[in-house]
Amino acid sequence: MSLSGQQSPQGPSPGAAGGRLPVAEFVEEPGVIDLAWGHPDPTLLPFEELAELARTTLRRFGPEALAYGAPAGPGPLIEAVVDRLGRTDSRPPGPEEICLTGGVSAALEQCAGLLAEPGQVILVEAPTYHFALRILGSHPLEICPLPFDSEGLVVEALPERLARIRASGRKVGFLYTIPTFHNPTGLTLSPERRGALVRLAEAEGLLLVEDDVYRELSFEGPAPPSLWSLAPPGRVVRLGSFAKSLAPGLRVGYLTADRSLAERFSGQPWLQSGGAPSHLPSLLVATCMAEGQYPANVHRLQAAYRQRREALLEALKAAMPEGTTWTRPAGGYFTWVTLPEGDTRKLLPAVKEAGSGYIPGTTFLPPKRPEACGPFAEQASRSFRLAWSRYSPEDLRESVRRMGGVLRG
Ligand SMILES: Cc1ncc(COP(=O)(O)O)c(C=O)c1O
């Protein structure tokens, strides 16, 4: 999978350049501004603030900061999440409806084990987050793609797909969806489809796993209500994270579900044995929120990423071949670009050679190819994902200029 012999954003490779063991996933390739990476710019990480808050956290919580944590996560962060979701979503969860996690990736791994039986079907959007495909695909589950268009998941297609799966004697474990600032397209499920999806899920007895990782990175007013907030209890498990709004290295996230589902998560034996993952980082996040620094940080990130989105989309206008299209997301990290022709997998080595990079669109499709999966899946072989998160506006412009030079031929 590696594009350069080093680690790649499409999948890890062992070791680091020079034989030293790596500290972080990202490996700088000199001279390359690779827009494949959906990572934050290191200059946007609140390093000094967290260094200060780490000291405050240890002093405030004393030995309990270093103890085995409560299985559902430490109370101060659960209370802070209740408060925050009361401001950023249309309904706050009760504290008993929350289980803290080690981030969305870890939570999704738990969902695959807890919410589906071996052999069951997991429904996903086509395209969808490529690492979600790998996490789910590492379990004995069958991944089935659903159509996706410019309004998000094509909810109207669901009843027929469900009927077909059930008629063949298979059962559906859950539907994994990213309705808000989707990865890889950046698009957001329309309000009408949100309502239709939760009504359909209730009528069909379908469980939804909602990946809500980009909720805080909304550039044009508040993010839309989560599926979790709209649905009757027990229908949705929503996965949130502080990876995008604070720092990914903290490995702190949360899920909201109804009480009995949340208890299934916190009741897992490994949590009863070792306590919640990321206990100390969770207390650090709680301190950051209690001290009022968290909203200011989110505000700063929204402004920075909004500016980067503008820089990237403007640069595309000037550099891409005629007939190229791209999405204009209202939040998150990514845009999805579609060329009028060409194979973006085959074009990638030349783009890398020119000092730029992207992830080819087909990386985001499940291995079992869909019939009728909508425009994004159909055009995936001439599409790619770009991230504006990692680089400054100047670097984004330069990277797109280099890429355009190759793609225009
Ligand atoms: C859609 C989506 N889900 C989950 C993740 C990972 O979340 P976390 O860092 O909380 O594990 C990402 C990060 O790129 C993502 O884009």
The ligand as an SDF file (V2000), in Angstrom:
LIG
                    3D

 16 16  0  0  0  0  0  0  0  0999 V2000
  -14.9010    9.3340    9.3840 C   0  0  0  0  0  0  0  0  0  0  0  0
  -13.8160    9.1090   10.3830 C   0  0  0  0  0  0  0  0  0  0  0  0
  -14.0450    8.3050   11.4320 N   0  0  0  0  0  0  0  0  0  0  0  0
  -13.1010    8.0870   12.3650 C   0  0  0  0  0  0  0  0  0  0  0  0
  -11.8520    8.6570   12.2770 C   0  0  0  0  0  0  0  0  0  0  0  0
  -10.8430    8.3610   13.3440 C   0  0  0  0  0  0  0  0  0  0  0  0
  -11.3290    8.8510   14.5620 O   0  0  0  0  0  0  0  0  0  0  0  0
  -10.4590    8.7540   15.8860 P   0  0  0  0  0  0  0  0  0  0  0  0
   -9.2260    9.5730   15.6500 O   0  0  0  0  0  0  0  0  0  0  0  0
  -11.3450    9.3080   16.9510 O   0  0  0  0  0  0  0  0  0  0  0  0
  -10.1290    7.3070   16.0870 O   0  0  0  0  0  0  0  0  0  0  0  0
  -11.5630    9.5050   11.2110 C   0  0  0  0  0  0  0  0  0  0  0  0
  -10.2340   10.1260   11.1030 C   0  0  0  0  0  0  0  0  0  0  0  0
   -9.7150   10.3770   10.0560 O   0  0  0  0  0  0  0  0  0  0  0  0
  -12.5690    9.7280   10.2380 C   0  0  0  0  0  0  0  0  0  0  0  0
  -12.3470   10.5100    9.1840 O   0  0  0  0  0  0  0  0  0  0  0  0
  1  2  1  0
  2  3  1  0
  2 15  2  0
  3  4  2  0
  4  5  1  0
  5  6  1  0
  5 12  2  0
  6  7  1  0
  7  8  1  0
  8  9  2  0
  8 10  1  0
  8 11  1  0
 12 13  1  0
 12 15  1  0
 13 14  2  0
 15 16  1  0
M  END
$$$$
